Amino acid sequence: MSTVLCGSSLDREKMKAQVPIRREARALALQALFEVDCASHNPQDSLERLLQGSSLPAETIDFTRDLVLSVLDNRSAIDALIQRFAPAWPLQQLSIVDRNILRLAVNELLSDMAPAKVAINEAVELAKAFGGDSSPRFVNGVLGSIYADLASQKKNN
């Protein structure tokens, strides 16, 4: 079944299929950011190595690259926002996985790369897959607070 919005057709099945593809893209982006954060690997080299065996469509590979490069370009602002909403957890004390899941999602929230609820849900799913037992709750709580603040700022502007 297709739905027409603003002159463009949206195929619901195609949209559902894109979520797992985008989730895979986010997982690859997380792995690249983990390598950069943990071992100071070159981001481009990490991305190329991770994407080499990927069967992702070109558009999704571009999305993965955009995610990683955007996070790295805006890391200071992203980290400041995370620190503001998780003051009890200095950034360097967060697990590398949780820190980079938050960076990915905050980047998506700030850049409108995906709807806010999608970005938060995808981050929670990454936390379930790659983080510790408390990671999904922690990630959801921090991102929920950041989203509420960003939504309030947009409303006031």
PyMOL commands that set and color helices and strands:
alter all, ss='L'
color gray80, all
select helices_A, chain A and resi 12-39+43-52+58-73+75-85+91-93+96-111+116-130+135-156
alter helices_A, ss='H'
color red, helices_A
select strands_A, chain A and resi 2-5+8-11
alter strands_A, ss='S'
color yellow, strands_A
deselect
rebuild
show_as cartoon
